[in-house]
Amino acid sequence: MNAAAAVLVGISVVALGGAAGAAGFVLARARVRGLPLLAICLTCTLLYGGLGIAVGSALYLRLERTPVGVAAVQSQPPGTPTARSFAADEPRPATDAWLHFYSDTGDYIGAGKHEVWTLTESNITILGDASYIQAYVSGQGDDWHLWFRAPSNGSLRVGTFIGAERAPFVTGKAPGLDVFGSGRGCNTVSGRFNITRLTWTSSGAVAEIDVLFELHCEGGTAALRGELWVSTVVGAHRAPPNAASPVTV
């Protein structure tokens, strides 16, 4: 039973109890008792109880229609990014961005390649909130998805997140990481990521992120290392690295 239903039941019980008590008091104090007086008391009890139920129902509907998360948002400190559902969010196009892959020989996801994607030949978008960020990169015949998830009950921040598991299926308090696309993905993931810069817009969307990552697929030793830099702020710019440059997480 949720809080709104509990309020409805409570108001209804109090209303009916009060009405019954009032009726009993009248009957006890009346000098003349009879069916007419009993009928009047019962009618008043039902009317009073019905009014309580109506008030409780109205309150229930009002509580049920209150958007989820409103109370939590109001209690957050100023400047805290507003957590939003991905279903209600739309990917924001980057104003400047790049993705760098440095894949070991034998790494399934990166296929051993060293590549860089930029806005010159690719489309890069990003969405998410303080706990879960998703980036999408498509270009040069590829289509990549990169997911970064904070540990449970936590927030993404500048710092290193170790012991990562596959983002949609994390267990316990592990952070989440996943990189997939172009027909390749992992059933199980291990690795880590290091966020060196993370800023937010006033509405709680990602303004800028710079994150380095190391992903191992299916428990293998070969790794996909890379760096993602995305800005949705007009005027921000960072020169992309050389594709052959190693990535140190």
JONOR-V895663 format. One record per residue. N is the residue number from 1. OMEGA is omega in whole degrees, -180 to 180 (NA if undefined). NEAR is the number of other ideal C-beta (glycine too) atoms within 12 Angstrom. Layout:
n;omega;near
N;OMEGA;NEAR
N;OMEGA;NEAR
This chain:
n;omega;near
1;-180;10
2;-175;13
3;-178;15
4;179;21
5;179;18
6;178;16
7;179;25
8;-179;27
9;-179;21
10;179;21
11;-179;27
12;-180;26
13;179;18
14;-179;21
15;-179;28
16;178;25
17;178;18
18;180;20
19;180;27
20;179;22
21;180;19
22;180;22
23;178;27
24;179;18
25;180;15
26;-179;22
27;-179;24
28;-176;13
29;-176;13
30;179;16
31;-179;9
32;179;11
33;178;15
34;-179;12
35;180;11
36;-180;13
37;178;19
38;179;18
39;179;15
40;-179;19
41;180;27
42;179;21
43;179;17
44;179;26
45;-180;27
46;180;19
47;-179;19
48;178;26
49;178;27
50;177;19
51;178;21
52;178;28
53;180;25
54;179;18
55;179;21
56;179;27
57;179;22
58;178;18
59;178;24
60;-180;25
61;179;16
62;179;14
63;-179;21
64;-178;17
65;178;12
66;-178;18
67;179;15
68;177;16
69;-178;17
70;-178;14
71;-179;12
72;-180;16
73;-178;21
74;-177;13
75;-179;11
76;177;18
77;178;12
78;179;10
79;178;13
80;-180;19
81;179;30
82;178;30
83;-179;28
84;175;27
85;178;17
86;-179;19
87;-179;9
88;-176;16
89;175;22
90;177;18
91;179;23
92;179;29
93;179;25
94;172;36
95;173;22
96;-176;25
97;170;39
98;177;33
99;-179;46
100;174;37
101;171;42
102;-170;33
103;176;32
104;171;26
105;-178;16
106;176;17
107;-175;29
108;-174;30
109;-178;41
110;177;37
111;176;21
112;-176;17
113;171;27
114;-173;24
115;175;34
116;174;32
117;179;38
118;179;27
119;178;27
120;-177;14
121;-174;18
122;171;27
123;-179;24
124;178;39
125;-178;32
126;174;42
127;177;31
128;-178;41
129;-174;33
130;-178;31
131;-172;30
132;180;33
133;178;49
134;177;36
135;-179;43
136;-178;32
137;178;39
138;-180;23
139;-179;25
140;179;21
141;-179;15
142;178;28
143;-172;23
144;175;38
145;179;31
146;-177;46
147;178;40
148;-174;46
149;178;35
150;172;31
151;-178;26
152;-179;16
153;-180;12
154;-179;20
155;173;29
156;-176;35
157;174;26
158;-178;18
159;-178;20
160;178;22
161;-176;35
162;178;19
163;-176;21
164;174;36
165;-180;32
166;-167;29
167;-177;37
168;-172;21
169;-180;18
170;178;29
171;178;16
172;-177;13
173;180;17
174;172;24
175;-177;40
176;179;38
177;174;51
178;174;37
179;-179;45
180;179;29
181;-180;29
182;176;23
183;-178;12
184;178;25
185;-178;25
186;171;33
187;176;18
188;-176;23
189;168;39
190;-179;30
191;-179;42
192;174;28
193;-176;45
194;178;31
195;-179;33
196;176;22
197;178;25
198;178;33
199;-173;25
200;172;29
201;-180;21
202;179;13
203;178;17
204;176;28
205;179;33
206;175;43
207;180;28
208;175;32
209;171;43
210;-175;32
211;174;44
212;-175;37
213;175;48
214;-174;37
215;175;47
216;-175;32
217;176;31
218;177;20
219;-178;17
220;179;23
221;177;16
222;-174;25
223;166;35
224;175;46
225;-178;34
226;178;44
227;177;39
228;173;48
229;-179;40
230;172;45
231;174;31
232;-180;32
233;-180;25
234;177;13
235;179;11
236;-179;21
237;170;17
238;179;25
239;-180;13
240;179;25
241;172;27
242;-176;15
243;-177;23
244;-178;14
245;177;20
246;179;20
247;177;32
248;-177;18
249;NA;26
